[in-house]
Amino acid sequence: MKLTEIFSSKNLSKKDVGSRGEELAVRLLKKQGYKILARNFSVHRVGELDVVAMDGNCLCFVEVRARSRGDYGTPAETVSAAKRARLVRAAEVYMLKNGLENAPARFDVVEVYAGDRPRLEIIKDAFYAD
């Protein structure tokens, strides 16, 4: 199915756009050679990691951001400092729970543009843990 068909309905809710975008992001990551380890890993009172994957020997925490319009910047620009801090904390918990404290890791963002010309883009090292 083509991207234009997936996002063709003008009546999609934000949740539908997000769900479809996340599924497409996982497909793209797999196509690019990522090995998916977890999806929607939730940490109580902290937040959720959309996708946890391995890219070679690097542990990747992937935030999927879908936008149907570009009026307010790119999808990656919507990952606020507060959101980044929650993602870092959730990643720390994931690493501890899975014995991966010493694994090389990074934070990627998959941008999903769901508007008139749908497309996806992976941004590796989109931000760093401070």
C-alpha positions in Angstrom: 0.0 0.0 0.0 1.3 3.5 -0.9 1.8 6.2 1.7 -0.8 8.4 0.0 -3.3 5.6 0.5 -2.5 5.1 4.1 -3.0 8.7 5.0 -5.7 9.4 2.4 -8.6 10.0 4.7 -9.0 13.6 5.7 -10.9 12.5 8.8 -8.0 10.7 10.5 -7.7 11.5 14.2 -4.3 12.5 15.6 -4.2 9.0 17.2 -4.8 7.3 13.9 -2.1 9.3 12.2 0.3 8.5 15.0 -0.5 4.7 15.0 -0.2 4.5 11.2 3.0 6.5 11.4 4.5 4.3 14.0 3.7 1.2 12.0 5.3 2.7 8.9 8.3 3.8 10.9 8.9 0.2 12.2 8.7 -1.1 8.6 11.2 1.5 7.5 13.6 0.8 10.4 13.5 -3.0 9.5 14.1 -2.2 5.9 17.2 -0.1 6.9 18.5 -3.1 8.9 17.4 -2.2 12.4 16.5 -5.2 14.6 13.4 -4.3 16.6 13.7 -5.2 20.3 10.6 -3.5 21.8 7.7 -1.3 21.0 5.8 1.0 23.3 8.1 0.3 26.3 6.4 2.1 29.1 7.9 3.3 32.4 5.4 4.3 35.1 5.4 8.1 35.8 8.1 8.7 33.2 6.8 7.9 29.7 7.1 5.5 26.8 9.7 4.6 24.3 8.1 4.2 20.9 10.7 1.8 19.5 13.8 0.2 20.9 16.1 -1.3 18.3 19.6 -2.4 17.4 21.4 -0.7 14.5 24.5 -2.8 14.2 25.9 -2.9 17.7 24.2 0.4 18.7 21.1 0.4 20.9 18.6 2.9 19.5 15.8 4.6 21.2 13.5 5.8 18.5 10.8 8.5 18.9 8.3 8.5 16.1 6.7 11.9 15.4 3.9 12.1 12.8 2.6 15.4 11.5 -0.1 15.9 8.9 0.8 19.6 8.4 4.1 21.5 8.4 2.8 24.8 9.7 4.6 24.6 13.0 7.9 23.1 12.1 9.2 19.6 11.5 8.1 16.6 13.4 11.5 16.3 15.1 11.2 19.9 16.3 8.2 18.9 18.4 10.4 16.8 20.7 10.6 19.3 23.6 13.4 19.4 26.2 10.9 17.9 28.7 10.1 15.1 26.3 13.8 14.4 25.7 14.4 14.2 29.4 11.6 11.7 29.8 12.9 9.6 26.9 16.4 9.6 28.4 15.0 8.4 31.8 12.9 5.7 30.1 16.0 4.6 28.1 18.0 4.3 31.4 15.3 2.1 32.9 15.2 -0.1 29.7 19.0 -0.5 29.7 19.0 -1.4 33.5 16.2 -3.9 33.1 17.9 -5.6 30.2 21.5 -5.6 31.4 22.6 -3.2 28.6 24.1 -0.4 30.8 27.4 -0.5 28.9 25.9 -0.7 25.4 26.6 2.1 23.0 23.3 4.0 22.6 21.7 6.8 20.7 18.4 8.6 20.3 16.9 8.7 16.8 13.7 10.3 15.5 11.6 9.0 12.7 9.7 11.9 11.1 6.4 10.9 9.4 5.0 13.5 7.1 1.4 12.5 6.6 0.2 15.4 4.6 -0.4 15.9 0.8 3.0 14.4 0.0 3.6 11.7 2.7 7.2 10.6 3.4 9.3 9.2 6.3 12.8 10.2 7.4 15.1 8.7 10.0 17.2 11.2 11.9 20.1 9.4 13.6 21.5 11.0 16.8 18.6 13.4 16.8 19.5 14.5 20.3 21.9 13.5 23.1 21.4 12.6 26.8 22.7 15.5 28.8 
